[in-house]
Amino acid sequence: MISATSTDDPARFSDVDLLTDAIATLDQRGVLTPLADLIRQVYRRASERHEPDLGDDAMSFGTTVWRNLTNLGAAQFAGRPGMDARIEDNSLEILAAGYILRLYSLQGGTGSSVESIRWEGSETRLGGAVENSADGQLALDDDEQFPHAFAGLIPRKRHIRVAHTGDIDTGETVAYLGLPRDNRNGGSPWFEVALWFGAPAHIAAEPADRASERPQRHHDELPIPDIDLQLRHVNRSPGAPMSA
């Protein structure tokens, strides 16, 4: 496999190549399998504990999943060889092989579109998309910083995001892996995104005027209450209109 961190003409690597390389590397480092198991386990248990008769609703379900994933994930991955885990901006962050993997929820259950996610919720949330979208190699663009010396250590588009959601009644889970993109000026929130596991439910498209009225606040933006991969090729230039 050709590494996306190669210093030989990095511009030739497509976003598909970069995501495929990131997935393979994180899998080899032992990140993805236990993380997938944890995500499935948390959704299943949250579903089993969900009791509408006691006042539980979609927000309490989402908040339970969010906090459980954050706290259990930080504890489970902390101290593992070759990786680090921490809580950043109230969300789980795993660092391995130069990649920064963070988890965010999709709203609306297993029928949610992965394109509906947004990054403007916080500076940290947006920062990874902005860094991935930069033309240069991270903060090493200045010749005085010897950027070529670090090109093989820090992957291009090093920020990887897990977008996850689940069925409130069954606990069935859907998760995606992708390269976040700064889309504040339009276009997709992803350079490339892959279905990681689960079966997305088919839902009819909502009229644009109604969709714009729906609240967009994410569970992981709320205050804290104290593997088979199917690549979904996006391949479009920044700012280009979405295709069906």
Residue pairs with C-beta under 8 A, 6 or more apart in sequence:
1 21
1 24
2 13
2 17
2 21
3 21
4 10
4 13
4 17
4 18
4 21
4 22
4 155
4 156
4 157
5 21
5 98
5 151
5 152
5 153
5 154
5 155
5 156
6 13
6 152
7 148
7 151
7 152
10 151
10 156
13 21
13 156
14 235
15 157
15 179
15 191
15 192
15 234
15 235
16 192
16 231
16 233
16 235
18 155
18 156
18 157
18 179
18 191
18 192
19 160
19 177
19 178
19 179
19 191
19 192
19 193
19 194
19 231
20 231
21 155
22 99
22 155
22 157
22 160
22 177
22 179
23 32
23 177
23 194
23 229
25 96
25 97
25 99
25 155
26 32
26 96
26 97
26 99
26 101
26 160
27 33
27 227
29 82
29 83
29 96
29 97
30 80
30 82
30 83
31 77
31 83
31 94
31 96
31 101
32 196
32 227
33 227
34 76
34 77
35 73
35 77
35 94
35 101
35 162
36 175
36 196
36 197
36 227
38 69
38 72
38 73
38 76
39 69
39 103
39 162
39 164
39 173
39 175
40 171
40 173
40 197
42 65
42 68
42 69
42 72
43 65
43 164
43 166
43 167
43 171
43 172
43 173
44 171
44 173
45 68
45 171
46 61
46 64
46 65
46 68
46 166
46 171
47 61
47 166
47 167
47 168
47 169
47 170
47 171
48 171
49 64
50 56
50 60
50 61
50 64
50 168
50 169
58 168
59 219
61 168
62 105
62 107
62 219
63 219
63 222
63 225
65 105
65 166
65 219
66 91
66 105
66 219
66 220
67 224
67 225
69 92
69 103
69 164
70 87
70 90
70 91
70 92
70 103
70 220
71 87
73 85
73 92
73 94
73 103
74 85
74 86
74 87
74 92
76 85
77 83
77 84
77 85
77 94
78 84
78 85
78 86
82 96
82 97
83 94
83 95
83 96
84 94
84 95
84 96
85 92
85 93
85 94
85 95
86 93
86 95
87 93
88 102
88 124
89 122
89 123
89 124
89 125
89 220
90 220
90 221
90 224
91 102
91 103
91 104
91 125
91 220
92 102
92 103
93 100
93 101
93 102
94 100
94 101
94 102
95 101
97 155
98 153
98 154
98 155
98 158
99 155
99 158
99 159
99 160
100 128
100 158
100 159
100 160
101 160
101 161
101 162
102 128
102 159
102 160
102 161
102 162
103 161
103 162
103 164
104 117
104 125
104 161
104 162
104 163
104 164
104 218
104 220
105 163
105 164
105 165
105 218
105 219
105 220
106 112
106 113
106 114
106 116
106 117
106 163
106 164
106 165
106 174
107 116
107 165
107 216
107 218
107 219
108 116
108 165
108 203
109 165
109 166
109 167
109 168
109 201
110 165
110 166
110 167
110 172
110 173
110 174
110 198
110 199
110 200
110 201
111 200
111 201
111 202
111 203
112 165
112 174
112 200
114 163
114 176
114 178
114 190
114 193
114 232
115 188
115 189
115 190
115 242
117 161
117 163
117 189
118 189
118 216
119 125
119 126
119 128
119 129
119 180
119 182
119 183
119 189
120 126
120 184
121 218
121 220
121 221
122 221
125 221
126 182
128 159
128 161
128 180
129 159
129 180
129 181
129 182
129 183
129 189
130 182
131 138
131 158
131 159
132 157
132 158
132 159
132 179
132 180
132 181
132 182
132 191
133 181
133 182
133 238
134 141
136 147
137 147
137 150
137 151
137 154
137 156
138 150
138 154
138 158
139 145
140 146
140 147
140 150
140 154
141 147
157 179
157 191
159 179
159 180
160 177
160 178
160 179
161 177
161 178
161 179
161 180
162 175
162 176
162 177
162 196
163 175
163 176
163 178
163 193
164 173
164 174
164 175
164 176
165 173
165 174
165 175
166 172
166 173
166 174
167 173
167 201
172 198
172 199
173 197
173 198
174 195
174 197
174 198
174 199
174 200
175 196
175 197
175 198
176 193
176 194
176 195
176 196
176 232
177 193
177 194
177 196
177 229
178 190
178 191
178 192
178 193
178 194
179 190
179 191
179 192
179 193
180 189
180 190
180 191
181 187
181 188
181 189
181 190
181 191
181 238
183 189
183 238
185 239
186 239
186 241
187 236
187 238
187 239
187 240
187 241
187 242
188 234
188 236
188 242
190 234
191 234
192 231
192 233
192 234
192 235
193 232
193 234
194 229
194 230
194 231
194 232
195 229
195 230
195 232
196 227
196 229
197 227
197 228
206 214
236 243
